[in-house]
Amino acid sequence: MRYLSDIRENEPVVEHYLCINKQVQKTKAGKSYYSLKLQDKSGIVDGKIWELNDGINHFDEGDYIKIDALAVSFQGTMQLNIKRVRKSTEGEYDPSEYIPMSKRNIDEMYTELLVYVNGIKNTYLKKLVDSFFVEDATFIKRFKAHTAAKTMHHNFSGGLLEHTLSILDICGFLAKQYPEINKDLLVTAALFHDSGKVEELSSFPIVDYTDSGQLLGHIMITLEWVGARIREIDGFPEALANLLKHCIISHHGELEYGSPKKPQIIEAFALSMADNMDAKLKAFTSIIETSEEGDDWMGYQRVFEGNIRRTRY
């Protein structure tokens, strides 16, 4: 199979891919064209069908399709200009080849995560964390396989686990550097901060927002889950519960980024900065991985509000 990550500029591409998004758009001249997102286990690439002619057979979002295309570079990112397309037939593709996967071993990452879980000394926080990450087999299975986002960062199976583990590593460093931080509280908040994404986003092969994801979002979903489990633990201190909930609802840092509250305690500040750091750096590395190897400048990127460059001299 020709993986999307292996395609380079000016190469012809004849292969089967999963169409995870299809939109009818118009050029400035008013001419209709298709804008697609194509996926295999190596990643996601934009596709464009500029000429809607007889070579473009009918297909829908969610279909496996065979394309005949040319790879081009657009604003530093690879794009497929598709000349012909048809729906793939059963037997022409293996669905397992179309689920993006973490490059790291899932079970090994979860073992690393459990080191943080087992290091929590506060009795109440430990009971709470164990009820999800040690005792709840259904939650653990979903958490290990899920993506951390639809598109921006860690958007692959195992991405939520990889992102959470990275946040834990950063938070562990911050807690060591700043003794004022309550490490147990910060680690617990880091473990939970994005856990609601297993409900907010649908599972692979096509990731999209669920009804609860659209209506509530992962912050509120997480808050409800954590609040319900806290009420099952006898004597859980109300003040501690409020501090943990505050870290969760403020972890996006700013109101305009979706947090109901801005950080007001040191653990919440640490978590929001760690979350933003990991998300942005992972997004940057993903751009580097999908750009042409010979390109130093990789074009304007909305998330960074500017043209970004590969480090090479």
C-alpha positions in Angstrom: 0.0 0.0 0.0 1.1 3.5 -0.7 0.9 5.4 2.5 0.0 9.1 2.5 3.1 9.9 4.6 5.4 8.5 1.9 4.0 10.6 -1.0 6.2 13.4 -2.2 5.6 16.5 -4.4 5.0 15.9 -8.2 4.5 12.1 -7.7 1.5 10.4 -9.3 -0.7 8.5 -6.8 -3.1 5.6 -7.7 -4.3 4.1 -4.4 -7.2 3.4 -2.1 -7.9 5.8 0.8 -10.7 6.5 3.3 -12.6 9.7 2.6 -13.4 11.2 6.0 -14.7 14.5 4.8 -16.3 15.7 1.5 -17.4 19.3 0.8 -18.7 21.0 -2.3 -17.1 24.4 -2.6 -16.7 27.1 -5.2 -13.7 28.9 -6.7 -13.6 32.7 -6.8 -15.0 32.3 -10.4 -18.0 30.4 -9.1 -17.0 27.0 -10.3 -17.9 24.0 -8.1 -15.2 21.6 -6.9 -14.8 18.9 -4.2 -12.6 19.4 -1.1 -11.7 16.2 0.6 -9.8 14.8 3.5 -8.3 11.4 2.9 -7.0 9.2 5.6 -4.9 6.1 6.1 -3.0 4.9 9.2 -0.1 7.2 8.5 -2.2 10.4 8.6 -4.6 12.7 6.9 -4.1 14.7 3.6 -6.2 17.2 1.8 -7.5 16.3 -1.6 -9.1 18.5 -4.3 -11.2 17.5 -7.3 -11.1 20.6 -9.5 -12.8 19.1 -12.6 -16.2 17.4 -11.9 -16.2 15.3 -15.1 -17.1 11.7 -16.1 -14.0 10.4 -14.4 -15.4 11.3 -11.0 -17.8 8.6 -10.0 -20.2 9.1 -7.1 -18.9 8.5 -3.6 -19.8 9.8 -0.1 -18.0 10.8 3.0 -17.1 7.6 4.8 -16.4 5.6 1.7 -13.2 4.0 0.8 -12.2 5.4 -2.6 -9.6 4.7 -5.3 -8.0 7.8 -6.6 -5.8 8.8 -9.5 -4.1 12.0 -8.5 -1.0 14.1 -8.6 0.7 15.2 -5.4 1.4 19.0 -5.2 2.7 21.3 -2.5 0.3 24.0 -1.3 1.5 26.5 1.4 4.2 24.0 2.4 1.7 21.1 2.9 1.2 18.2 0.6 -2.1 18.1 -1.3 -3.6 15.6 -3.8 -5.1 17.0 -7.0 -7.5 14.2 -8.1 -8.2 13.4 -11.7 -10.3 10.3 -11.4 -12.1 8.6 -8.5 -14.4 5.7 -7.8 -15.7 3.8 -4.7 -13.5 0.9 -3.7 -15.0 -2.5 -3.7 -14.9 -4.9 -0.7 -11.6 -6.9 -0.8 -9.6 -4.0 -2.3 -8.8 -2.5 1.1 -8.0 -3.6 4.6 -9.9 -1.3 7.1 -7.0 -1.7 9.7 -4.7 0.2 7.3 -6.9 3.3 7.6 -6.8 4.0 11.3 -4.0 6.4 12.3 -2.0 4.9 15.2 0.4 6.3 17.8 4.0 5.5 16.9 4.4 4.4 20.6 3.3 1.1 22.1 -0.1 1.6 23.7 0.4 -0.9 26.6 3.9 0.5 27.4 2.4 4.0 27.6 -0.3 2.9 29.9 2.2 1.2 32.2 4.0 4.5 32.4 0.7 6.3 33.1 0.1 3.9 36.0 3.3 4.9 37.6 1.8 8.4 38.1 -1.5 6.8 39.3 0.4 4.7 41.9 2.4 7.7 43.1 -0.7 9.6 44.3 -0.5 9.7 48.1 -3.7 11.5 48.9 -6.2 8.8 49.9 -9.3 10.5 48.3 -7.6 11.4 45.1 -6.1 7.9 44.8 -9.5 6.3 45.3 -11.0 8.6 42.6 -8.2 8.0 40.1 -8.3 4.2 40.7 -12.0 4.0 40.1 -11.3 5.1 36.5 -7.8 4.2 35.5 -7.4 0.9 37.4 -10.9 -0.5 38.1 -13.1 0.6 35.1 -12.2 -1.8 32.3 -14.6 -0.2 29.8 -13.2 3.3 30.4 -9.6 2.0 30.2 -10.2 0.3 26.9 -11.8 3.5 25.4 -9.1 5.7 26.9 -6.2 3.7 25.5 -7.7 3.6 21.9 -9.1 7.1 21.6 -7.8 10.2 19.8 -7.1 13.5 21.6 -8.6 15.7 18.9 -10.4 15.6 15.6 -7.7 17.4 13.7 -5.3 19.6 15.6 -3.0 17.4 17.7 -2.6 13.8 18.7 -5.4 12.9 16.2 -4.7 9.2 16.1 -5.6 6.1 18.0 -3.7 6.2 21.2 -3.4 9.9 20.9 -5.4 10.7 24.1 -3.2 8.4 26.1 0.0 9.8 24.5 -1.1 13.4 25.1 -2.1 12.6 28.7 1.2 10.9 29.4 3.1 13.9 28.0 1.1 16.3 30.2 1.9 14.1 33.2 5.7 14.2 32.4 5.6 18.0 32.1 3.5 18.4 35.3 5.9 16.1 37.1 8.8 18.4 36.1 6.8 21.5 37.2 5.9 20.0 40.6 9.6 19.2 41.2 10.7 22.7 40.2 8.0 24.5 42.2 7.4 23.0 45.7 4.3 25.2 46.1 2.5 23.0 43.7 0.4 20.2 45.2 1.7 17.3 43.1 -1.2 14.9 43.9 -3.8 17.5 42.8 -1.9 18.4 39.7 -1.3 14.8 38.6 -5.0 13.9 39.3 -6.1 16.9 37.2 -3.7 16.0 34.4 -5.1 12.4 34.3 -8.7 13.6 34.0 -8.3 16.9 32.0 -9.2 15.4 28.6 -10.8 12.1 29.6 -14.2 13.3 28.5 -13.0 13.2 24.9 -13.8 9.5 24.8 -17.4 10.6 24.8 -17.0 14.0 23.0 -15.5 12.4 19.9 -16.6 9.3 18.0 -14.3 6.4 17.5 -12.2 5.6 14.4 -12.2 5.1 11.5 -14.1 8.5 11.2 -13.7 10.9 14.1 -16.4 13.5 14.5 -18.2 15.2 17.4 -21.0 13.3 19.1 -24.3 14.9 20.1 -23.0 15.2 23.7 -19.7 16.5 22.4 -21.4 19.3 20.4 -23.9 20.1 23.2 -21.6 19.8 26.3 -18.0 19.4 25.2 -15.3 17.3 27.0 -14.8 19.7 29.9 -18.4 19.4 31.0 -18.5 15.7 30.3 -15.4 15.2 32.4 -16.7 17.4 35.2 -19.9 15.3 35.4 -18.1 12.0 35.5 -15.6 13.2 38.1 -18.4 14.8 40.2 -20.4 11.6 40.2 -17.5 9.4 41.3 -16.5 11.9 44.0 -20.0 11.6 45.5 -19.5 7.8 45.8 -16.4 8.2 48.0 -17.3 8.7 51.6 -15.8 11.8 53.2 -14.3 13.2 50.1 -13.4 16.8 51.2 -15.6 19.4 49.5 -12.7 21.9 49.3 -10.5 19.3 47.5 -13.3 18.4 45.1 -13.7 22.1 44.2 -9.9 22.6 43.6 -9.8 19.5 41.3 -12.9 20.6 39.4 -11.4 24.1 39.0 -8.3 22.6 37.4 -10.4 20.6 35.0 -12.7 23.5 33.9 -9.9 26.0 33.5 -7.3 23.9 31.7 -7.8 25.6 28.3 -6.5 28.7 30.1 -8.7 31.4 28.5 -12.5 31.9 28.2 -12.3 32.3 24.5 -10.6 28.8 24.2 -13.6 27.2 25.9 -12.8 27.2 29.6 -15.7 28.3 31.8 -13.2 29.7 34.2 -9.6 31.0 33.9 -7.0 29.4 36.2 -7.0 30.8 39.7 -4.7 28.4 41.6 -1.1 27.4 40.8 -2.0 23.8 39.9 -4.6 25.1 37.3 -2.0 27.5 35.8 0.5 24.6 35.6 -2.0 22.3 33.9 -3.2 24.8 31.4 0.4 25.7 30.4 1.4 22.1 30.1 -1.7 21.3 28.0 -1.0 24.2 25.6 2.7 23.4 25.3 2.1 19.8 24.4 -0.7 20.5 22.0 1.2 23.2 20.1 4.5 21.3 20.0 2.8 18.2 18.7 1.0 20.2 16.1 4.3 21.7 15.0 6.0 18.3 14.8 3.1 16.9 12.8 3.5 19.8 10.3 7.2 19.0 10.0 6.4 15.3 9.4 3.9 15.9 6.7 5.8 18.7 4.8 8.3 18.1 2.0 11.7 17.1 3.4 13.4 19.7 1.2 11.3 22.6 2.3 12.7 24.8 5.1 9.7 27.2 5.2 6.4 25.3 5.6 3.9 28.0 4.9 1.3 29.9 6.9 -0.2 27.9 9.7 -3.4 29.2 11.3 -2.7 27.7 14.7 0.6 29.6 14.9 -0.6 32.7 13.1 2.3 32.8 10.8 4.7 31.1 8.4 6.8 28.5 10.2 10.2 27.1 9.5 12.0 23.8 9.9 15.1 24.1 12.1 18.0 23.6 9.7 21.2 25.6 9.1 
